Amino acid sequence: YFYGTYPMVHHRYLGILLRTEGDWNWQGGQVNLNLSGKGDLLITGGMDFPACIGAMRQALAESAETLLSLATRQDQDFNAKRLQHQPALRPHPLREAVLQAAEDIAFQIRAQQDSAGCVIAGHMYHLAYVRDSYGTMRGMLALGCFDEVAAWLRFYRDTFAAGGKIATAQSCCFDGIYHVHENDDSENTGYLMLSALDYLKATEDTALFLELGDMLDWALQAQLKSLCRHMLPFSGDETYIAGFLMPRSVLNHGSMEATMLFYEAGRRYLSVCDRIGRKVPCRAEAEKALLEVAAHYDEHFRRGASYITNAPERAEGLSEPEFRHGVCANHDYFGWVWRADEGVYLCKECLLQGKTIPVCKEEYALKNTLLMVRYLQSELPDGAVVKKGIEDFLSEFRREGTMISHPGTVRCLGYDPGLLLYAAKSQGIEADDLLEFMLGLRDSAGMWAEYYEKNEPKNCRCRPWESGINIEAAIRYLQQNESQQSV
């Protein structure tokens, strides 16, 4: 299902109560309100009708001041608890601005997390997306929100236990609804594994990690099945494709990033399982695959003094399915699509009308891919090449006064400033100007948006993923004690 079109398997109930000095009337199936003076508006919800009415009665039994006082105490308790784990920041002119941003974002992400633990991908994406949640989770760990990250992991544990899989996204309070994209078993699965590994490193909560074991084994096996020529493909909801930086017909190309995710998640997972004494069912196969990926990585993705984002040779001769669930290569139709050519899948209308696109053989070299190397702390790509790329990207930002994710466009992914700041910090480069620029991009709610064009926000605002990545970068950049960098 697609965004707001997924069905509600069970009825949900909403109660609205308005007390006002104005009047109202019912006309043509609509309520017309004429408000004046002062009044109260109460909104409650419930998983069933009695719960909704019960919540309304509870609200009516308390004064607004009492409810506000209760909410304020809850906010204060949440903030005090997370600050016990948030790293101390060194003296700096932007220190207070970063601390305020951290508090704003902690509350805004908390507001987008439900009681079951899942975090939606934004106000217009009412599902729990694995990839988006990884950057969110990293940010939450940096903000000290350990309990909230644990709840997020338990949500995926329970979702996997109920359905036997994890898709690109799933409904909150899981009831069997999935948002299925192309190549769901790639990239998302790597992020899922890294989420558990990062949480374990930050908290040493081995008990919860062991509870995730079946899901993590499945995620590793799913990636092994997706390997072809020692490479993994792109996930269908990959930002580079969904954000129109590359055509959708590259999905079955080798993905530098997804392959790197598999390598880092796989090797770390095997190492941790050795340390805690947990057996991995596909260990021998995984060890062999990891060695082969490392041995062939530069062959597939390095081009001289740089790295490419996609390797077309993975798709050559690949046995692609006749049908797949995802997006038409021509427009934003979402559903079942039909194979028309190598990597080209079309909806039935485009297929009947003969509307198609050429097979893509172009190699792209997006800045974001190289920046992800430092964010994932990967040693797979050549460190000298990565260092030179980061220095070049920083120089370009300083020259242009803005960030562009790919030449020939004006679009910047909303988390690129954070990735570049994180990378600069990892290489010991001072980037106060980048930090100030990044803080200046925040919206009125204190969060970052999905995209920027000429420094103006585009598409979804108040995004947990971009905000999680950017605030972690800001905290790490000003972190007082390097030993605290546990993520």
C-alpha positions as CSV (number, residue, x, y, z in Angstrom):
1,Y,0.0,0.0,0.0
2,F,1.1,3.6,-0.7
3,Y,1.3,6.3,2.0
4,G,-2.2,7.2,3.1
5,T,-4.0,4.5,1.0
6,Y,-3.3,1.5,3.3
7,P,-6.5,0.1,4.8
8,M,-7.5,0.2,8.4
9,V,-8.1,-3.4,9.3
10,H,-9.9,-2.4,12.5
11,H,-12.0,0.6,13.2
12,R,-10.3,3.5,15.0
13,Y,-12.3,6.1,16.9
14,L,-11.9,9.9,17.2
15,G,-13.8,12.1,19.6
16,I,-14.0,15.9,19.2
17,L,-15.7,18.1,21.8
18,L,-16.0,21.8,21.4
19,R,-17.2,24.2,24.1
20,T,-17.6,27.7,22.8
21,E,-19.7,30.9,23.2
22,G,-20.5,30.7,19.5
23,D,-23.1,28.5,17.7
24,W,-23.3,25.8,15.2
25,N,-25.6,24.1,12.7
26,W,-25.8,20.9,10.7
27,Q,-26.3,21.5,7.0
28,G,-25.7,19.3,4.0
29,G,-23.8,16.7,6.0
30,Q,-21.4,19.3,7.3
31,V,-21.1,21.0,10.7
32,N,-20.8,24.8,10.4
33,L,-19.2,26.5,13.3
34,N,-19.6,30.2,14.2
35,L,-17.0,30.7,16.9
36,S,-16.7,33.8,19.2
37,G,-15.3,34.6,22.5
38,K,-13.4,31.9,24.4
39,G,-13.8,28.1,24.3
40,D,-12.2,24.7,24.6
41,L,-11.5,22.1,21.9
42,L,-10.9,18.5,23.1
43,I,-9.7,15.8,20.8
44,T,-9.3,12.1,22.0
45,G,-8.8,8.8,20.2
46,G,-9.1,5.2,21.0
47,M,-8.5,1.7,19.6
48,D,-12.2,1.1,20.2
49,F,-15.2,3.2,21.0
50,P,-15.3,2.7,24.8
51,A,-11.6,3.7,25.0
52,C,-12.3,6.9,23.0
53,I,-15.2,7.9,25.2
54,G,-13.3,7.0,28.3
55,A,-10.4,9.2,27.3
56,M,-12.9,12.1,26.6
57,R,-14.5,11.6,30.1
58,Q,-11.0,11.6,31.7
59,A,-10.2,14.8,29.9
60,L,-13.5,16.5,30.9
61,A,-12.9,15.5,34.5
62,E,-9.7,17.5,34.7
63,S,-9.1,21.2,34.2
64,A,-6.9,22.4,31.3
65,E,-4.4,23.6,33.9
66,T,-4.2,20.1,35.5
67,L,-3.7,18.4,32.2
68,L,-1.1,20.9,31.2
69,S,0.7,20.4,34.5
70,L,0.7,16.6,34.1
71,A,2.0,16.9,30.5
72,T,4.7,19.3,31.7
73,R,5.9,16.9,34.4
74,Q,6.0,14.1,31.9
75,D,8.1,16.3,29.5
76,Q,10.4,17.3,32.3
77,D,10.9,13.7,33.3
78,F,11.6,12.7,29.7
79,N,14.1,15.5,29.2
80,A,15.9,14.9,32.5
81,K,16.3,11.2,31.7
82,R,17.7,11.6,28.2
83,L,20.1,14.3,29.4
84,Q,21.8,11.7,31.6
85,H,23.0,10.0,28.4
86,Q,23.5,12.9,26.0
87,P,27.2,13.7,25.6
88,A,28.6,16.9,27.1
89,L,29.4,19.6,24.6
90,R,32.7,21.6,24.6
91,P,32.6,25.4,24.9
92,H,31.7,26.9,21.5
93,P,29.8,29.9,20.1
94,L,27.1,27.6,18.7
95,R,26.9,25.4,21.8
96,E,23.7,26.8,23.1
97,A,22.1,26.7,19.7
98,V,23.0,23.0,19.4
99,L,21.6,22.2,22.8
100,Q,18.4,24.0,22.0
101,A,18.1,22.1,18.7
102,A,18.8,18.8,20.5
103,E,15.9,19.5,22.9
104,D,13.6,20.6,20.1
105,I,14.3,17.5,18.1
106,A,14.1,15.1,21.0
107,F,10.5,16.3,21.7
108,Q,9.5,16.3,18.0
109,I,10.7,12.8,17.4
110,R,9.0,11.6,20.6
111,A,5.8,13.2,19.3
112,Q,6.1,11.0,16.2
113,Q,6.6,7.7,18.1
114,D,3.6,5.7,19.1
115,S,2.9,3.6,22.2
116,A,4.1,0.5,20.4
117,G,7.5,2.0,19.7
118,C,7.4,2.7,16.0
119,V,8.4,6.1,14.6
120,I,6.6,7.4,11.5
121,A,8.7,8.9,8.7
122,G,7.0,12.2,8.8
123,H,3.6,13.9,9.1
124,M,2.8,12.7,5.5
125,Y,4.3,9.3,5.8
126,H,2.2,7.4,8.4
127,L,4.1,4.2,8.4
128,A,7.2,2.8,10.1
129,Y,10.0,2.9,7.5
130,V,13.1,0.9,8.3
131,R,15.6,3.0,6.4
132,D,14.2,6.3,7.7
133,S,14.2,4.9,11.2
134,Y,17.9,4.2,11.2
135,G,19.0,7.8,11.0
136,T,16.3,8.6,13.5
137,M,17.5,5.9,15.9
138,R,21.1,7.1,15.6
139,G,19.9,10.6,16.5
140,M,17.9,9.3,19.4
141,L,20.9,7.5,20.8
142,A,23.0,10.7,20.5
143,L,20.1,12.6,22.3
144,G,20.2,10.0,25.1
145,C,16.7,8.6,24.3
146,F,17.7,5.0,25.1
147,D,14.3,3.8,26.3
148,E,12.7,5.1,23.1
149,V,15.2,3.3,20.9
150,A,14.6,0.1,22.9
151,A,10.8,0.5,22.3
152,W,11.5,1.0,18.5
153,L,13.5,-2.3,18.4
154,R,10.8,-4.1,20.2
155,F,8.3,-2.9,17.7
156,Y,10.3,-4.5,14.9
157,R,10.8,-7.6,17.0
158,D,7.1,-8.0,17.4
159,T,6.3,-7.1,13.8
160,F,8.7,-9.8,12.6
161,A,7.3,-12.3,15.0
162,A,3.8,-11.6,13.7
163,G,4.5,-11.5,10.0
164,G,7.8,-13.3,9.4
165,K,9.3,-10.4,7.5
166,I,10.1,-6.7,7.5
167,A,9.2,-4.6,4.4
168,T,10.2,-1.1,3.4
169,A,7.6,0.1,5.9
170,Q,4.8,-1.4,8.0
171,S,1.8,0.0,9.8
172,C,2.1,1.2,13.3
173,C,0.4,-1.0,16.0
174,F,1.1,-3.7,13.4
175,D,-2.0,-5.4,11.9
176,G,-0.5,-7.0,8.8
177,I,-0.2,-4.0,6.5
178,Y,3.0,-3.6,4.6
179,H,4.4,-0.9,2.2
180,V,6.1,-3.3,-0.2
181,H,8.8,-1.9,-2.6
182,E,11.2,-3.4,-5.1
183,N,14.1,-5.2,-3.5
184,D,12.8,-5.0,0.1
185,D,15.4,-7.5,1.2
186,S,18.3,-5.2,0.3
187,E,19.5,-2.1,2.2
188,N,16.6,-2.1,4.7
189,T,17.9,-5.3,6.1
190,G,21.4,-3.9,6.6
191,Y,20.0,-0.8,8.4
192,L,17.9,-3.1,10.6
193,M,21.0,-5.0,11.7
194,L,23.0,-1.9,12.3
195,S,20.2,-0.5,14.4
196,A,20.4,-3.4,16.8
197,L,24.2,-3.3,16.8
198,D,24.4,0.4,17.5
199,Y,21.9,0.1,20.3
200,L,23.9,-2.7,21.9
201,K,27.1,-0.7,21.7
202,A,25.6,2.3,23.3
203,T,23.7,0.5,26.1
204,E,25.2,-2.9,26.5
205,D,21.7,-4.3,26.7
206,T,22.5,-7.8,25.7
207,A,19.2,-9.2,26.8
208,L,17.2,-7.1,24.2
209,F,19.8,-7.9,21.5
210,L,19.3,-11.6,22.1
211,E,15.5,-11.1,21.8
212,L,16.1,-9.7,18.3
213,G,18.2,-12.7,17.2
214,D,15.6,-14.4,14.9
215,M,14.9,-11.2,13.1
216,L,18.6,-10.4,12.7
217,D,19.3,-13.9,11.3
218,W,16.5,-13.4,8.8
219,A,17.9,-10.0,7.8
220,L,21.4,-11.5,7.2
221,Q,20.0,-14.4,5.2
222,A,17.8,-12.1,3.1
223,Q,20.9,-10.1,2.0
224,L,22.8,-13.2,1.2
225,K,20.0,-14.3,-1.2
226,S,20.1,-10.8,-2.8
227,L,23.8,-11.0,-3.6
228,C,24.7,-11.2,-7.3
229,R,28.3,-10.8,-8.5
230,H,29.2,-9.8,-4.9
231,M,26.8,-6.9,-5.0
232,L,23.4,-6.0,-3.5
233,P,20.8,-4.0,-5.5
234,F,19.1,-0.8,-4.5
235,S,16.0,-0.7,-2.4
236,G,13.0,0.6,-4.3
237,D,12.5,3.5,-1.8
238,E,16.1,4.5,-1.9
239,T,16.3,8.3,-1.5
240,Y,18.5,8.7,-4.6
241,I,15.8,7.2,-6.7
242,A,12.7,8.4,-4.9
243,G,14.3,11.8,-4.8
244,F,14.9,11.7,-8.6
245,L,18.7,11.8,-8.5
246,M,18.9,8.6,-10.5
247,P,16.3,6.8,-12.7
248,R,14.3,3.9,-11.3
249,S,15.7,1.6,-13.9
250,V,19.0,1.4,-11.9
251,L,17.3,-0.6,-9.1
252,N,19.0,-3.9,-10.0
253,H,22.4,-2.3,-10.6
254,G,25.0,-3.0,-7.9
255,S,24.5,-0.5,-5.0
256,M,27.8,0.8,-3.5
257,E,25.9,1.8,-0.3
258,A,23.7,-1.4,0.1
259,T,26.7,-3.6,-0.5
260,M,28.7,-1.6,2.1
261,L,25.8,-1.9,4.5
262,F,25.8,-5.7,4.1
263,Y,29.5,-5.8,4.7
264,E,29.5,-3.6,7.8
265,A,26.4,-5.1,9.3
266,G,27.4,-8.7,8.6
267,R,31.0,-8.5,9.9
268,R,29.9,-6.7,13.1
269,Y,27.0,-9.1,13.7
270,L,29.3,-12.2,13.4
271,S,31.8,-10.5,15.7
272,V,29.2,-9.6,18.4
273,C,27.6,-13.0,18.2
274,D,31.0,-14.6,18.8
275,R,31.5,-12.4,21.8
276,I,28.2,-13.2,23.5
277,G,28.2,-16.8,22.5
278,R,25.3,-16.8,20.0
279,K,25.3,-19.2,17.1
280,V,24.4,-17.8,13.6
281,P,22.7,-20.3,11.4
282,C,24.2,-19.1,8.1
283,R,27.6,-18.3,9.5
284,A,29.8,-20.2,7.0
285,E,27.9,-18.8,4.0
286,A,28.1,-15.3,5.5
287,E,31.8,-15.4,6.2
288,K,32.5,-16.6,2.6
289,A,30.3,-13.8,1.1
290,L,31.8,-11.1,3.3
291,L,35.3,-12.1,2.1
292,E,34.2,-12.0,-1.5
293,V,32.5,-8.7,-1.2
294,A,35.6,-7.1,0.3
295,A,37.8,-8.6,-2.4
296,H,35.7,-7.4,-5.3
297,Y,34.4,-4.1,-3.9
298,D,36.9,-1.7,-5.6
299,E,36.7,-3.7,-8.8
300,H,32.9,-3.0,-9.0
301,F,32.7,0.5,-7.5
302,R,36.0,2.3,-7.8
303,R,36.7,4.4,-10.8
304,G,40.2,5.9,-10.5
305,A,40.2,8.5,-7.7
306,S,36.5,8.2,-6.9
307,Y,33.7,5.8,-6.4
308,I,30.5,5.3,-8.3
309,T,27.0,4.9,-6.7
310,N,25.7,2.2,-9.1
311,A,27.4,-0.6,-11.0
312,P,25.3,-1.5,-14.1
313,E,27.1,-4.9,-14.6
314,R,25.1,-6.5,-11.7
315,A,22.0,-6.4,-13.9
316,E,23.6,-7.9,-17.0
317,G,22.1,-11.3,-17.6
318,L,20.3,-11.1,-14.3
319,S,17.1,-13.2,-14.2
320,E,14.6,-10.5,-13.3
321,P,11.0,-11.3,-12.3
322,E,8.2,-10.7,-14.8
323,F,6.3,-8.7,-12.2
324,R,7.3,-6.8,-9.1
325,H,5.5,-4.5,-6.7
326,G,6.7,-1.0,-6.8
327,V,6.7,2.2,-8.9
328,C,6.3,2.6,-12.7
329,A,9.5,3.8,-14.4
330,N,7.5,6.6,-16.1
331,H,5.5,8.2,-13.4
332,D,4.3,7.8,-9.7
333,Y,2.0,4.9,-10.2
334,F,2.5,2.5,-7.3
335,G,1.4,-1.2,-7.4
336,W,2.2,-4.2,-9.6
337,V,4.4,-3.3,-12.5
338,W,5.4,-5.4,-15.5
339,R,9.0,-6.0,-16.9
340,A,9.4,-4.3,-20.3
341,D,13.3,-4.5,-20.5
342,E,16.4,-4.8,-18.4
343,G,15.5,-3.0,-15.1
344,V,12.5,-1.3,-16.8
345,Y,9.2,-2.0,-15.1
346,L,5.9,-0.3,-16.3
347,C,2.3,-0.1,-15.2
348,K,-0.2,-1.7,-17.5
349,E,-1.3,1.6,-18.9
350,C,2.2,2.6,-20.0
351,L,2.8,-0.9,-21.3
352,L,-0.3,-0.9,-23.4
353,Q,0.5,2.6,-24.8
354,G,4.1,1.7,-25.6
355,K,5.5,4.3,-23.2
356,T,8.9,3.1,-22.1
357,I,12.3,4.4,-21.2
358,P,15.8,3.3,-22.3
359,V,17.8,0.8,-20.4
360,C,20.1,2.6,-18.1
361,K,23.8,1.9,-18.5
362,E,25.0,5.2,-17.0
363,E,27.2,5.3,-13.9
364,Y,26.4,7.9,-11.3
365,A,28.8,9.2,-8.6
366,L,26.6,10.9,-6.0
367,K,28.3,12.8,-3.2
368,N,26.0,11.3,-0.6
369,T,27.3,7.8,-1.2
370,L,30.9,8.8,-0.3
371,L,29.7,10.7,2.8
372,M,27.9,7.6,4.0
373,V,31.2,5.8,4.3
374,R,32.2,8.0,7.3
375,Y,28.7,7.9,8.7
376,L,28.8,4.1,8.7
377,Q,32.4,4.1,9.8
378,S,33.3,1.7,7.0
379,E,36.8,0.9,6.1
380,L,35.8,-0.9,2.9
381,P,36.4,2.0,0.4
382,D,39.9,3.5,0.1
383,G,40.3,6.0,3.0
384,A,42.5,8.4,0.9
385,V,39.8,8.6,-1.8
386,V,37.1,9.2,0.7
387,K,39.1,11.9,2.5
388,K,39.8,13.8,-0.8
389,G,36.1,13.6,-1.7
390,I,35.0,15.0,1.6
391,E,37.6,17.9,1.3
392,D,36.3,18.7,-2.2
393,F,32.6,18.6,-1.1
394,L,33.4,21.0,1.8
395,S,35.3,23.3,-0.5
396,E,32.4,23.4,-2.9
397,F,30.0,24.2,-0.1
398,R,32.2,27.1,0.9
399,R,32.5,28.3,-2.6
400,E,28.8,28.1,-3.5
401,G,27.2,28.9,-0.1
402,T,24.8,26.0,-0.6
403,M,24.8,22.2,-1.0
404,I,23.8,20.3,-4.1
405,S,23.6,16.5,-4.0
406,H,24.3,15.9,-7.7
407,P,25.6,18.1,-10.4
408,G,23.0,19.4,-12.8
409,T,20.3,19.7,-10.1
410,V,19.5,22.2,-7.4
411,R,18.4,19.5,-4.9
412,C,20.1,18.8,-1.6
413,L,19.0,15.8,0.5
414,G,18.0,17.1,3.9
415,Y,20.6,15.0,5.7
416,D,23.6,15.9,3.5
417,P,24.7,18.8,5.7
418,G,24.8,16.4,8.7
419,L,26.7,13.7,6.8
420,L,29.3,16.3,5.6
421,L,29.7,17.7,9.1
422,Y,30.0,14.2,10.5
423,A,32.6,13.4,7.9
424,A,34.5,16.6,8.6
425,K,34.6,15.8,12.3
426,S,35.9,12.3,11.6
427,Q,38.8,13.8,9.6
428,G,39.6,16.5,12.1
429,I,38.4,19.3,9.8
430,E,37.0,22.5,11.4
431,A,33.6,23.2,9.9
432,D,31.9,25.8,12.1
433,D,30.5,27.5,9.0
434,L,28.8,24.3,7.9
435,L,27.3,23.8,11.4
436,E,26.0,27.3,11.4
437,F,24.6,26.8,7.9
438,M,22.9,23.5,8.9
439,L,21.3,25.0,12.0
440,G,19.9,27.9,9.9
441,L,18.0,25.4,7.7
442,R,15.7,24.2,10.5
443,D,12.0,24.9,10.1
444,S,9.8,26.8,12.6
445,A,9.3,23.6,14.6
446,G,13.1,23.1,15.0
447,M,13.4,20.2,12.6
448,W,14.9,19.6,9.2
449,A,13.0,18.9,6.0
450,E,13.2,16.0,3.5
451,Y,14.9,18.0,0.7
452,Y,16.2,21.5,0.1
453,E,16.4,23.5,-3.2
454,K,18.4,26.7,-3.1
455,N,18.3,26.4,0.7
456,E,14.5,26.3,0.8
457,P,12.7,23.3,2.3
458,K,10.8,20.9,-0.1
459,N,8.4,18.1,0.4
460,C,7.9,16.7,4.0
461,R,8.8,19.0,6.8
462,C,9.7,18.1,10.4
463,R,11.3,14.8,9.3
464,P,12.8,12.4,12.0
465,W,15.4,10.9,9.6
466,E,17.1,14.0,8.4
467,S,16.8,15.6,11.9
468,G,18.2,12.5,13.6
469,I,21.3,12.5,11.3
470,N,21.9,16.2,11.4
471,I,21.5,16.6,15.2
472,E,23.8,13.6,15.8
473,A,26.4,15.3,13.6
474,A,26.1,18.5,15.5
475,I,26.5,16.7,18.9
476,R,29.4,14.7,17.7
477,Y,31.1,17.8,16.2
478,L,30.9,19.6,19.6
479,Q,31.3,16.6,21.8
480,Q,33.5,17.3,24.7
481,N,34.8,13.8,25.4
482,E,35.7,11.7,22.4
483,S,35.4,8.5,24.4
484,Q,31.7,9.1,24.6
485,Q,31.3,8.6,20.9
486,S,29.5,5.3,21.2
487,V,27.4,5.3,18.1
